[in-house]
Amino acid sequence: QIQLVESGGGLVQPGGSLRLSCAASGFTFSIYAMSWYRQAPGKERELVAHITALGAVQFADSVKGRFAISRDNDKSTVYLEMNSLTIEDTAAYYCNTKRGPVNFWGKGTLVTVSS
């Protein structure tokens, strides 16, 4: 079955950087789009970044110019490179893939931006 396992979260100071990883299994990774979402305390889950099977990317306005998304099809892994982090980036970050109307989620990795 489809499994998504996030890693790389942690505590970072404002202005710092983190790289999140999502290891995927149970499907042919290279032919599916992948996304990163986040959910801050008391807020709804929101799309952060998306990468298609061909490598086209899109970002939420709030992270444009600071975050990058990439994929390594040989490793079945999608990455989220986060730079110039702010307190507002504090959230649980989730890896996602879709099959029609069905969403598949990892368990998430927590990113805390604090001084």
VOTORLO-90411 format. One line per field, with one value per residue: residue in one letter; x, y, z of N, C-alpha, C in turn; residue number from 1. Coordinates in steps of 0.001 Angstrom, whole numbers, plus 524288, in hexadecimal, padded with zeros to 5 digits. Layout:
N
resn <- A_... .
nx <- X_... .
ny <- Y_... .
nz <- Z_... .
cax <- X_... .
cay <- Y_... .
caz <- Z_... .
cx <- X_... .
cy <- Y_... .
cz <- Z_... .
resi <- NUM_... .
This chain:
115
resn <- Q_I_Q_L_V_E_S_G_G_G_L_V_Q_P_G_G_S_L_R_L_S_C_A_A_S_G_F_T_F_S_I_Y_A_M_S_W_Y_R_Q_A_P_G_K_E_R_E_L_V_A_H_I_T_A_L_G_A_V_Q_F_A_D_S_V_K_G_R_F_A_I_S_R_D_N_D_K_S_T_V_Y_L_E_M_N_S_L_T_I_E_D_T_A_A_Y_Y_C_N_T_K_R_G_P_V_N_F_W_G_K_G_T_L_V_T_V_S_S .
nx <- 8033D_80106_80AA7_80F86_819F5_81E31_82951_8333D_82FF0_83023_8359C_83859_83F03_839AA_83B99_841B0_84436_83E7F_83DBA_8341D_8306F_82986_826EE_82235_81A28_81498_80FE6_81169_819ED_81E3D_816DA_80F45_809D4_80E40_80C73_80E75_8089B_80475_800F9_7FDCC_7FCA0_7EF67_7EC58_7E80F_7EBF5_7F534_7F94D_8068E_80EB5_81057_81363_813F1_81392_81A4C_8209C_81D80_81ACB_813D8_81065_80B91_807D4_80C07_81577_81B70_8276B_82D0A_82C0C_82ED8_82B4E_82E1E_830EE_8355B_83555_83A44_83BE2_83212_82E51_82A18_82D79_82DBF_83320_835B0_83787_83BBB_834F7_8298F_8225C_8182C_8187C_81820_81302_80C73_8113C_80D0D_80DFA_80877_800CA_7F851_7ED80_7E50F_7D9BA_7DD6C_7E57C_7F246_7F9DC_80565_80A17_80DDC_8172A_81CA5_81F12_82534_826C4_82E18_833AF .
ny <- 7FB68_80940_810DD_81B75_821F0_82B8C_83381_83B12_843FF_84D86_855E2_862E2_86F0C_87BEA_88015_877DC_86B35_85F69_8523D_84A5F_83D14_8336E_826C6_81DED_812C8_806F8_80986_80D90_81681_81DF6_8213A_82747_83315_83A9A_84060_84A31_84D65_855B0_85759_86028_862A7_8637F_86670_8643A_8598F_85C2F_85D86_85D3B_85B53_855CA_84BA0_84707_83ACB_83C6A_843F6_84E52_85962_85F6D_8694C_86D87_87AC0_87EF0_87A1E_87B0F_87CF6_87AA0_87029_86399_8590D_84BF5_83FE3_832B7_82906_81F73_81D0A_81D40_825FC_8322C_83F63_84A8E_85639_85FCC_86CDA_878E3_878EB_87C20_87FA1_87DF5_87554_86CD7_8608C_8542E_84C33_845EA_83B73_83877_83158_82F47_827B6_8291E_82D16_82A33_82C11_829C7_82943_82C2B_82A67_83382_83DBB_84583_852E9_85CBF_869D3_87215_87B3E .
nz <- 80000_7FEBC_8047F_80BB5_81118_818E0_81C3A_822E5_827EB_8327F_83C83_839A5_8383A_83599_8288F_825F6_81FD2_81ABC_8160C_8118F_80FF6_808A9_8083B_7FF5E_7FCCD_7F763_7EE25_7E0A0_7E0B5_7D9DD_7D291_7D6CE_7DBEF_7E6D4_7F36C_7FD53_8091E_813B3_82123_82A39_83816_83BAE_831E4_82489_81C44_81269_8051A_801E9_7FAA5_7EDE2_7E514_7D862_7D11C_7C8FE_7CCC5_7CD83_7D55E_7E018_7E957_7F5CD_7F7D2_800D6_80274_7F9C5_7F34C_7FC09_7FEB3_7F921_7F0EC_7EDDA_7E719_7E7D0_7DFE9_7DF6B_7E9AE_7ED65_7F2CF_7F7BF_7F9A0_80221_80252_80B34_80D6D_813A5_81C45_8239D_82F4D_82CC2_8267C_82CA6_82EB9_82CBE_82303_8179B_80EC6_80260_7F938_7EE7C_7E9E7_7E11A_7E75D_7F0E7_7FBA9_80023_80B66_812D0_8200E_8239B_826CC_83092_8305B_836E2_8388E_83F62_84839 .
cax <- 80000_803EC_80CB7_8128D_81C86_820FF_82D82_8364C_82E01_832FF_835A1_83C08_83E5F_837F8_83FB2_84472_84296_83DAC_83C1B_830B2_8305A_82501_8280A_81D4D_81A57_80F86_80DE8_81576_81AAB_81FE2_812AC_80B4C_80AFC_80ED0_80B98_80F49_804C5_805BC_7FCAB_7FF68_7F8BE_7EAB7_7EB57_7E6FD_7F062_7F5C9_7FD3F_80B63_81195_80E86_816D2_81193_816F7_81E3C_823F9_81B67_819EF_810DB_81107_8082B_80A1C_80EC3_81AA4_81E37_82C85_82FB1_82BC9_82F7C_829A6_830D3_82FE2_8394C_83237_83D3F_83B45_82C79_82E53_8292C_83005_82C21_83759_83349_83B62_839B4_83052_82751_81F0C_81353_8193A_8176A_80E8B_80D7E_8119C_80B31_80EB1_80360_80001_7F2C0_7EB9E_7DFD7_7D7F0_7DF85_7EA70_7F590_7FCFA_808E2_808A4_80F96_81BD3_81BB4_822F1_82467_82A51_82DEC_838BA .
cay <- 80000_80E23_812DA_82044_822B5_83087_8342A_83FD2_84855_84EB1_85B3C_86632_8749F_87F1C_880F3_872FE_867C8_859D6_84F32_84602_838C4_82FF2_821D0_81B94_80D4F_804A4_80B32_80F31_81BEB_8218F_822E1_82A1D_8380A_83A83_84583_84B29_850A9_856B8_858DE_862D6_8620F_8669A_867FD_86000_857AA_85F2B_85BCF_86043_85AB4_85169_84A66_84326_83678_83E7A_847A1_8539E_85A8D_863FC_86A69_87154_87FFE_88014_877A8_87BF4_87F60_878AD_86A72_860D1_85395_848D3_83A4E_82F03_8246C_81AB5_81C00_81DC9_829D6_837A8_842BF_84FFC_8596D_8646E_870CA_87DC9_8775E_87FD5_87D41_87C75_8704A_868B3_85D49_84ECB_84BE5_840E0_839C7_836FD_82FE6_82E90_82440_82B2C_8300A_827E0_82E1A_82684_82CAB_82A29_82BD9_838D8_83F02_84A93_8570E_860F8_86E32_87512_87D12 .
caz <- 80000_7FE80_8096A_80B67_8161E_8190B_82008_8224A_82B03_83742_83E77_836D3_83967_8312D_824BD_824F3_81B88_81BA7_81184_812BD_80C37_808D0_8059B_7FD91_7FB45_7F63C_7E913_7DCE9_7E25C_7D5B7_7CF0F_7D9B6_7DE77_7EC86_7F5C9_802E4_80BC3_8192B_82482_82EFF_83C46_83B2F_82C76_820E7_8193B_80D9A_80158_80204_7F5C4_7EAAE_7E0AE_7D4F4_7CF96_7C567_7CF7E_7CDF1_7DAEC_7E19F_7EEDF_7F84D_7F7A4_805BB_8029F_7F4D3_7F3D8_800C1_7FEC3_7F432_7F106_7E9ED_7E7A1_7E601_7DE8B_7E09A_7EF44_7EEBE_7F70C_7F67A_7FD78_802B0_80461_80D7D_80EDA_815D9_81F34_8274F_83349_82A24_823DE_83083_82D4E_82B3D_81D52_815CD_80965_8002F_7F3CF_7ED7F_7E5D4_7E04F_7EBEE_7F5B2_7FD88_80375_80EB9_816B3_82569_82478_829C8_832F9_82FC2_83AA3_837BB_8443E_84A2D .
cx <- 8036E_805A1_8101B_814CF_81FD4_82554_8300F_8345A_8314D_83261_839D5_83AFD_83C39_83C90_842A5_84207_841D4_83C75_838E0_8310B_82B5A_8265B_822EF_81E22_814CF_80D13_81281_81640_81B4B_81B5F_80E6A_80D4C_80B35_80E39_80D5F_80AF7_806D9_800D0_7FED8_7FB30_7F41C_7E95A_7EA41_7EC07_7F087_7FA13_801F5_80E23_80FD8_8126C_8143E_81574_81B59_821AA_82223_819D5_81660_8110F_80CA7_80AE8_80D84_81448_81DC8_82351_82F8D_83003_82CC4_82DAF_82C7F_82F93_83477_83668_83523_83CA4_83598_82BBD_82D3F_82B40_82D62_8308F_834F8_8378F_838AC_834B3_82EAB_823D7_819F6_813C0_818AF_81270_81049_80D4C_81076_80C5B_8097D_803E9_7FA39_7F1CC_7E5EE_7DE49_7DA44_7E4E0_7ED2F_7F95C_800FA_80712_80A7D_814AB_81B44_82054_82189_8288E_829DC_83368_83975 .
cy <- 804DD_80FC0_81797_8214C_827A6_83064_83973_84483_8493A_85452_85E64_86BE3_87789_88073_87C0C_86FD3_86234_85742_84A9B_841F6_835A4_82B1D_81F18_815DC_80B6A_8065B_80CE0_81510_81FA4_823AF_82604_82F47_83748_8400F_84586_84ED2_851DC_85843_85B2D_86223_865B6_86852_86340_85E56_85A96_85CF3_85F7D_86014_855BE_85089_84621_83EC5_8385B_842B1_84D3D_8549E_85F41_86471_86DF3_876A0_88114_87DCE_87876_87ED6_87D82_872BE_86852_85B2D_850B7_8431B_83737_829F5_81F4E_81928_81C35_82192_82F45_83AF4_84816_852E6_85E8A_8681D_875A5_87CCA_87BA2_87CE4_87B4A_87749_86BB6_865AA_8579D_84E8D_8464B_84013_837B1_83527_82E97_82A79_825C6_82E4E_82E35_82A21_82A16_82A1F_82999_82BE1_8314C_83943_8449E_84E42_85B71_86520_871C4_876BA_87B6F .
cz <- 80000_803F6_8085F_810C7_815E1_81D2A_81F20_82551_82FDC_838D1_83BA9_8383D_834AF_82D9F_8233C_8208C_81D7B_81676_81363_80E65_80CE5_80594_8044F_7FC21_7FA0C_7F128_7E5A3_7DD79_7DDBF_7D271_7D1C6_7DBDB_7E45D_7EE9F_7FB75_804BC_81138_81C19_82981_83323_83B85_835B4_82919_81E18_81403_80A34_80190_7FCBF_7F30B_7E647_7DD70_7D3C4_7CC00_7C7D9_7CF9C_7D39B_7DB9E_7E789_7F0D1_7F83B_7FC65_805E4_7FD9E_7F5C4_7F891_800D7_7F948_7F4F1_7ECAE_7EAE5_7E577_7E4E1_7DF9A_7E652_7F10B_7F348_7F4DF_7FAFE_7FD9F_80556_80632_80F62_81106_818F5_82307_82B31_830D0_82726_827A5_82F5F_82D09_82555_81B8F_8100D_80763_7FA93_7F31C_7E944_7E4E8_7E515_7F118_7F6E5_800EA_8064B_811CC_81C14_826D7_82776_82BAE_83223_83382_839BF_83C72_845C2_84FDD .
resi <- 1_2_3_4_5_6_7_8_9_10_11_12_13_14_15_16_17_18_19_20_21_22_23_24_25_26_27_28_29_30_31_32_33_34_35_36_37_38_39_40_41_42_43_44_45_46_47_48_49_50_51_52_53_54_55_56_57_58_59_60_61_62_63_64_65_66_67_68_69_70_71_72_73_74_75_76_77_78_79_80_81_82_83_84_85_86_87_88_89_90_91_92_93_94_95_96_97_98_99_100_101_102_103_104_105_106_107_108_109_110_111_112_113_114_115 .
